[in-house]
Amino acid sequence: MDGSDNPSVIVRRDGAVAVVTLNEPASLNALSGGIKAGIEQQLPVLISDPEVRAIVLTGTGRAFCAGGDIRAMDERDTVSMRRRMQRSYRWLVPLMTADKPVITAVNGVAAGAGFSLALAGDIVCASVEAKFKAGFPGIGAIPDFALAYSLPRAVGMIRAKEILFSNREVTATEAHDLGFVSHLTEPDALMDTAISLATTLAAGPTMAYGLTKQLLQRAYELPLEGFLELEAMAQTTAFGSADFAEGTAAFKGKRKPTFRGN
């Protein structure tokens, strides 16, 4: 798969890693109809493909993603607005809840919904040239694409409010210090770093990663007893997996496990 039927989103495979590239650099990879259609077309295939065990999302040019396409914001009636957002949620939710690791490689500007998209990954790698900005207050809008969900979970509620209300630019270095960027690299090392990390995760216990993600996504909403019940069910599933059998056998045999992702 190379995504050639939609040049706005390019997909290439690197072993068990799928690299998804937003490819409209002239518009700073703003979420145009073409980009959103490309993601909506490609993402379900990648998530459901057992041969793909990690996903890297990045952008072409000097931006990761500049956010929503202003040209598409003239439709302001309630019905059109809700439909447009709900259509985007059809691919955003699977991206955030995929049962395999998702890494965002932020190569430049991540503004508005592009900031949201950067935090939709499980792990954020960023070039030192990356910049993050909410953008929404500047046009009188609220944070969307789940930014008000993901940012406080990454940096805490008070810091999230300050970043979202002030609409200030957050440098890659500050983002790393705040904790929502895990790996900070020079620009020419970004993709090597992201793909190397994804390759390592792709060789891991994919089912266990997916179950862990489910637990983490529910960690803030469930009472302790409910969370532990969910944990027990997840662990029961993990214990029944081929990867658990391989992992325990490798541990007993004092060798490195070969996980198959099931």
Secondary structure, DSSP 8 states (H G I E B T S, - for coil): ---TT-TTEEEEEETTEEEEEE--GGGTT-B-HHHHHHHHHHHHHHHH-TT--EEEEEESTTEEE--B-GGG----SHHHHHHHHHHHHHHHHHHHH-SS-EEEEE-SEEETHHHHHHTTSSEEEEETT-EEE--GGGGT----TTHHHHHHHHH-HHHHHHHHHH---EEHHHHHHHTS--EEE-GGGHHHHHHHHHHHHHTS-HHHHHHHHHHHHHTTTS-HHHHHHHHHHHHHHHHTSHHHHHHHHHHHHTS-------
